[in-house]
C-alpha cells in the first residue's frame, strides 16, 4: 500500500493541495473549529431573535389594547404592577411549584 501512495506523495501538486487543506483546516483564522462555533452562535442568536420578535408583537398588541380601552388600562395596572385605589387592600396569591 505504501508503494501505491508513494508516487502521489512525491507529486508537488498533491503536496501543495494537501498542505493547503491542512492550513485551511487548522491554522487559518477561519479554521473549522472557528466556523463551527460561529454557526452555533448564529443558531443561538436566531432563536433569541424569534423570541424577541414574538415578545415585541405581544407588547404591541397589549399597547394597542391599552390605548383603545381605559378599563383595560386599569386592569393591566392592577394585574401587572399591583396598583390599587386608596381604599383597597391587595392580596397576592402565589402558587407553589412542586
C-alpha positions as CSV (number, residue, x, y, z in Angstrom):
1,X,0.0,0.0,0.0
2,X,2.9,2.3,0.8
3,X,4.3,1.7,-2.7
4,X,1.0,2.7,-4.3
5,X,0.7,6.0,-2.3
6,X,4.4,7.0,-2.5
7,X,4.2,8.3,-6.1
8,X,1.3,10.5,-5.2
9,X,3.1,12.0,-2.2
10,X,6.1,12.8,-4.4
11,X,3.9,14.9,-6.8
12,X,4.3,18.6,-6.0
13,X,0.6,19.4,-6.8
14,X,-0.7,16.7,-4.4
15,X,1.7,18.0,-1.7
16,X,0.6,21.6,-2.3
17,X,-3.1,20.7,-2.2
18,X,-2.6,18.6,1.0
19,X,-0.6,21.4,2.6
20,X,-3.3,23.9,1.7
21,X,-6.1,21.7,3.1
22,X,-4.2,21.3,6.4
23,X,-3.5,25.0,6.6
24,X,-7.2,26.0,5.9
25,X,-8.5,23.3,8.3
26,X,-6.3,24.1,11.3
27,X,-4.1,27.2,11.0
28,X,-6.1,29.8,9.2
29,X,-8.1,32.4,11.2
30,X,-11.3,30.9,9.7
31,X,-10.4,27.3,10.5
32,X,-13.0,24.6,11.0
33,X,-13.4,25.0,14.8
34,X,-14.0,28.7,14.4
35,X,-16.6,28.1,11.8
36,X,-18.4,25.5,13.9
37,X,-18.5,27.8,16.9
38,X,-19.7,30.7,14.8
39,X,-22.5,28.6,13.3
40,X,-23.5,27.6,16.8
41,X,-23.7,31.2,17.9
42,X,-25.7,32.1,14.8
43,X,-28.3,29.5,15.6
44,X,-28.5,30.7,19.2
45,X,-28.9,34.3,18.0
46,X,-31.6,33.3,15.6
47,X,-33.6,31.6,18.4
48,X,-33.2,34.7,20.5
49,X,-34.4,36.8,17.6
50,X,-37.6,34.6,17.2
51,X,-38.2,35.0,21.0
52,X,-37.9,38.8,20.9
53,X,-40.0,39.2,17.7
54,X,-42.8,37.3,19.4
55,X,-42.4,39.4,22.6
56,X,-42.5,42.6,20.5
57,X,-45.7,41.6,18.8
58,X,-47.3,40.7,22.2
59,X,-46.3,44.1,23.6
60,X,-47.6,45.9,20.6
61,X,-50.9,44.1,20.9
62,X,-51.0,45.0,24.7
63,X,-50.2,48.6,23.9
64,X,-52.9,48.8,21.2
65,X,-55.4,47.3,23.6
66,X,-54.4,49.7,26.4
67,X,-54.6,52.8,24.2
68,X,-58.1,51.9,23.0
69,X,-59.9,50.9,26.2
70,X,-59.4,52.7,29.5
71,X,-60.9,49.8,31.5
72,X,-58.2,47.6,30.2
73,X,-55.6,50.1,31.4
74,X,-56.9,49.8,35.0
75,X,-57.0,46.0,34.7
76,X,-53.4,46.0,33.3
77,X,-52.1,48.3,36.1
78,X,-53.8,46.1,38.8
79,X,-52.5,42.8,37.4
80,X,-49.0,43.6,36.2
81,X,-48.0,46.4,38.7
82,X,-50.2,45.5,41.7
83,X,-51.6,49.1,41.8
84,X,-54.6,49.8,43.9
85,X,-57.0,52.5,44.9
86,X,-56.6,54.3,48.2
87,X,-59.4,52.5,50.0
88,X,-58.4,49.0,48.8
89,X,-56.1,46.2,50.0
90,X,-54.2,44.0,47.6
91,X,-53.7,40.3,48.3
92,X,-51.2,38.4,46.1
93,X,-51.7,34.7,45.9
94,X,-48.7,32.7,44.6
95,X,-48.9,29.1,43.7
96,X,-46.1,26.9,44.9
97,X,-44.4,24.8,42.2
98,X,-43.9,21.2,43.2
